[in-house]
């Protein structure tokens, strides 16, 4: 069975250290990959003032983390140099349809899944897509703020 794991990006600091949200997502990717080592992994995330101001794109740090945790370089497919969730899907779309996996696993945070599902349906609409919401390890106050942000972001979605 051919599969693709699309790992949605999250912030890192100015030294390239991955945030707890990014680590939660990448650890979920590792869980899926360990049981499906034939799957390929595409990491998303470029550079932006709200999530990565280093010289390297975010996907670079994600790929390094995955490789440091046992994922071979050959399992990492073309990264997606994106700046937000909509861009993740817009830029990943050609890779997804060219690869034509039997299963597309979209890995993001548990609080982010509802918005990711809406955007995927609008921008990619790939059959056989499964969403994996990585459990968030952030403090409850931060989680509440993230949930509120997601509600506002969903309300603000408009597709032309």
TIDOGU-834928 format. One record per residue (C-alpha): residue number from 1; x, y, z; residue in one letter. Coordinates in steps of 0.25 Angstrom, whole numbers, padded with zeros to 4 digits. Each point is the difference from the previous one (the first is absolute). Layout:
<nodes>
+-----+-------+-------+-------+--------+
! num !  east ! north !    up ! residu !
+-----+-------+-------+-------+--------+
! NUM !     X !     Y !     Z !      A !
...
+-----+-------+-------+-------+--------+
</nodes>
This chain:
<nodes>
+-----+-------+-------+-------+--------+
! num !  east ! north !    up ! residu !
+-----+-------+-------+-------+--------+
!   1 !  0000 !  0000 !  0000 !      X !
!   2 !  0005 !  0014 ! -0004 !      X !
!   3 ! -0001 !  0011 !  0010 !      X !
!   4 !  0004 !  0014 !  0003 !      X !
!   5 !  0001 !  0007 !  0013 !      X !
!   6 ! -0002 !  0015 ! -0001 !      X !
!   7 !  0006 !  0006 !  0013 !      X !
!   8 ! -0005 !  0014 !  0001 !      X !
!   9 !  0010 !  0010 !  0006 !      X !
!  10 !  0000 !  0007 !  0013 !      X !
!  11 !  0009 !  0011 !  0006 !      X !
!  12 !  0015 ! -0001 !  0004 !      X !
!  13 !  0008 !  0010 !  0007 !      X !
!  14 !  0011 !  0009 ! -0006 !      X !
!  15 !  0010 ! -0011 !  0003 !      X !
!  16 ! -0008 ! -0011 ! -0008 !      X !
!  17 ! -0005 ! -0007 !  0013 !      X !
!  18 ! -0014 ! -0006 ! -0003 !      X !
!  19 ! -0011 !  0005 !  0009 !      X !
!  20 ! -0008 ! -0010 !  0008 !      X !
!  21 ! -0011 !  0001 ! -0010 !      X !
!  22 !  0010 ! -0004 ! -0011 !      X !
!  23 !  0005 ! -0011 !  0008 !      X !
!  24 ! -0014 ! -0006 !  0003 !      X !
!  25 ! -0003 !  0000 ! -0015 !      X !
!  26 !  0014 ! -0006 ! -0004 !      X !
!  27 ! -0002 ! -0011 !  0011 !      X !
!  28 ! -0013 ! -0004 ! -0006 !      X !
!  29 !  0006 ! -0001 ! -0013 !      X !
!  30 !  0010 ! -0009 !  0006 !      X !
!  31 ! -0011 ! -0009 !  0006 !      X !
!  32 ! -0006 ! -0001 ! -0014 !      X !
!  33 !  0013 ! -0003 ! -0007 !      X !
!  34 !  0004 ! -0011 !  0010 !      X !
!  35 ! -0012 ! -0008 ! -0004 !      X !
!  36 !  0001 !  0004 ! -0015 !      X !
!  37 !  0015 !  0001 ! -0004 !      X !
!  38 ! -0004 ! -0001 ! -0015 !      X !
!  39 ! -0007 !  0014 !  0001 !      X !
!  40 !  0007 !  0012 ! -0004 !      X !
!  41 !  0000 !  0013 !  0008 !      X !
!  42 ! -0001 !  0014 ! -0005 !      X !
!  43 !  0003 !  0011 !  0011 !      X !
!  44 ! -0006 !  0014 ! -0002 !      X !
!  45 !  0004 !  0014 !  0004 !      X !
!  46 !  0009 !  0010 ! -0005 !      X !
!  47 !  0004 !  0014 !  0006 !      X !
!  48 ! -0009 !  0010 !  0006 !      X !
!  49 !  0000 !  0011 !  0011 !      X !
!  50 ! -0011 ! -0008 !  0008 !      X !
!  51 !  0007 ! -0014 !  0000 !      X !
!  52 !  0014 !  0000 ! -0005 !      X !
!  53 !  0010 !  0011 ! -0001 !      X !
!  54 !  0013 ! -0008 ! -0002 !      X !
!  55 !  0008 ! -0002 ! -0013 !      X !
!  56 ! -0006 ! -0014 ! -0002 !      X !
!  57 ! -0014 ! -0003 ! -0004 !      X !
!  58 ! -0008 ! -0007 !  0011 !      X !
!  59 ! -0001 ! -0013 ! -0007 !      X !
!  60 !  0015 ! -0001 !  0001 !      X !
!  61 ! -0001 ! -0001 !  0015 !      X !
!  62 ! -0012 ! -0010 ! -0001 !      X !
!  63 !  0008 ! -0009 ! -0009 !      X !
!  64 !  0012 !  0001 !  0009 !      X !
!  65 ! -0008 ! -0004 !  0012 !      X !
!  66 ! -0007 ! -0012 ! -0008 !      X !
!  67 !  0014 ! -0005 ! -0004 !      X !
!  68 !  0006 !  0001 !  0014 !      X !
!  69 ! -0012 ! -0009 !  0004 !      X !
!  70 !  0002 ! -0011 ! -0010 !      X !
!  71 ! -0006 !  0005 ! -0013 !      X !
!  72 !  0009 ! -0003 ! -0012 !      X !
!  73 !  0003 !  0012 ! -0009 !      X !
!  74 ! -0006 ! -0009 ! -0011 !      X !
!  75 ! -0014 !  0001 !  0007 !      X !
!  76 !  0000 !  0015 ! -0001 !      X !
!  77 ! -0006 !  0005 ! -0013 !      X !
!  78 ! -0001 !  0014 ! -0006 !      X !
!  79 ! -0002 !  0010 !  0012 !      X !
!  80 ! -0010 !  0011 ! -0002 !      X !
!  81 !  0005 !  0014 !  0002 !      X !
!  82 ! -0013 !  0006 !  0005 !      X !
!  83 ! -0003 !  0012 !  0009 !      X !
!  84 ! -0014 ! -0004 !  0006 !      X !
!  85 ! -0010 ! -0012 !  0000 !      X !
!  86 ! -0007 !  0005 ! -0013 !      X !
!  87 !  0014 !  0000 ! -0007 !      X !
!  88 !  0003 ! -0013 !  0006 !      X !
!  89 ! -0011 ! -0007 ! -0008 !      X !
!  90 !  0001 !  0009 ! -0012 !      X !
!  91 !  0015 ! -0003 ! -0002 !      X !
!  92 ! -0002 ! -0015 !  0004 !      X !
!  93 ! -0011 ! -0002 ! -0010 !      X !
!  94 !  0009 ! -0003 ! -0012 !      X !
!  95 !  0009 ! -0010 !  0009 !      X !
!  96 ! -0013 ! -0007 !  0005 !      X !
!  97 ! -0006 ! -0002 ! -0014 !      X !
!  98 !  0013 ! -0004 ! -0007 !      X !
!  99 !  0003 ! -0010 !  0011 !      X !
! 100 ! -0015 ! -0005 !  0001 !      X !
! 101 !  0002 ! -0007 !  0013 !      X !
! 102 ! -0011 ! -0010 !  0004 !      X !
! 103 !  0000 !  0007 !  0014 !      X !
! 104 !  0003 !  0015 !  0003 !      X !
! 105 !  0003 !  0002 !  0015 !      X !
! 106 ! -0001 !  0014 !  0004 !      X !
! 107 !  0007 !  0002 !  0013 !      X !
! 108 ! -0003 !  0013 !  0008 !      X !
! 109 ! -0004 !  0004 !  0014 !      X !
! 110 ! -0013 ! -0005 !  0006 !      X !
! 111 ! -0005 !  0015 !  0001 !      X !
! 112 !  0004 !  0002 ! -0015 !      X !
! 113 ! -0007 ! -0012 ! -0006 !      X !
! 114 ! -0014 !  0007 ! -0003 !      X !
! 115 !  0007 !  0012 ! -0008 !      X !
! 116 !  0009 ! -0010 ! -0007 !      X !
! 117 ! -0012 ! -0008 ! -0004 !      X !
! 118 ! -0007 !  0012 ! -0006 !      X !
! 119 !  0012 !  0005 ! -0007 !      X !
! 120 !  0004 ! -0014 ! -0006 !      X !
! 121 ! -0014 ! -0002 ! -0005 !      X !
! 122 !  0000 !  0013 ! -0007 !      X !
! 123 !  0015 !  0000 ! -0005 !      X !
! 124 !  0003 ! -0014 ! -0002 !      X !
! 125 ! -0012 ! -0009 !  0002 !      X !
! 126 !  0008 ! -0013 ! -0001 !      X !
! 127 ! -0008 ! -0013 !  0002 !      X !
! 128 !  0006 ! -0009 !  0011 !      X !
! 129 !  0004 !  0011 !  0009 !      X !
! 130 !  0002 ! -0003 !  0015 !      X !
! 131 !  0002 !  0011 !  0010 !      X !
! 132 !  0009 ! -0003 !  0012 !      X !
! 133 ! -0002 !  0010 !  0011 !      X !
! 134 !  0013 !  0000 !  0009 !      X !
! 135 ! -0004 !  0002 !  0014 !      X !
! 136 !  0005 !  0013 !  0005 !      X !
! 137 !  0009 !  0001 !  0011 !      X !
! 138 ! -0001 !  0015 !  0003 !      X !
! 139 ! -0005 !  0006 !  0012 !      X !
! 140 ! -0015 !  0001 !  0001 !      X !
! 141 !  0000 !  0015 !  0000 !      X !
! 142 !  0008 !  0000 ! -0013 !      X !
! 143 ! -0009 ! -0011 ! -0006 !      X !
! 144 ! -0012 !  0009 !  0003 !      X !
! 145 !  0006 !  0011 ! -0008 !      X !
! 146 !  0003 ! -0009 ! -0011 !      X !
! 147 ! -0014 ! -0005 ! -0001 !      X !
! 148 ! -0005 !  0014 !  0000 !      X !
! 149 !  0010 !  0003 ! -0011 !      X !
! 150 ! -0005 ! -0012 ! -0008 !      X !
! 151 ! -0015 !  0004 !  0001 !      X !
! 152 !  0003 !  0014 ! -0005 !      X !
! 153 !  0009 ! -0005 ! -0011 !      X !
! 154 ! -0011 ! -0010 ! -0004 !      X !
! 155 ! -0010 !  0012 !  0000 !      X !
! 156 !  0009 !  0008 ! -0009 !      X !
! 157 !  0002 ! -0011 ! -0010 !      X !
! 158 ! -0005 !  0005 ! -0014 !      X !
! 159 !  0004 ! -0008 ! -0013 !      X !
! 160 ! -0001 !  0007 ! -0013 !      X !
+-----+-------+-------+-------+--------+
</nodes>
